[in-house]
């Protein structure tokens, strides 16, 4: 049985959210990578092949939807979970996230326990598919 920590790539252009999520998820036992824009997110994804990408929608360069679409178009990332994290509005997030291949979405402001539950659920579902 593997004891490898799941790798989560957090992509958000808000440094406070990036830091807070990085600390909280690290304390929960995840290995965390951080990106501040869409292009950096794609570069880190290709380099480290994370288990899950936590994507803000509104970022410089490529937005979160564009990143999700690119990851889903690449067969190498078929087992990578994607959770959209955004303040664009619940209804917009609910309608658009699945269109771009996201497994789940969380609206900002968010409750960390809700986000953690979604992360665990997506990681579990993705692991069962492989």
Secondary structure, DSSP 8 states (H G I E B T S, - for coil): ------EEEEE-S-HHHHHHHHHHHHHTT-EEEEESSHHHHHHHHHHH--SEEEEESS-SSS-HHHHHHHHHHSGGGTT-EEEEEESS-HHHHHHHGGGGT-SEEEESS--HHHHHHHHHHHHHHHHHH-
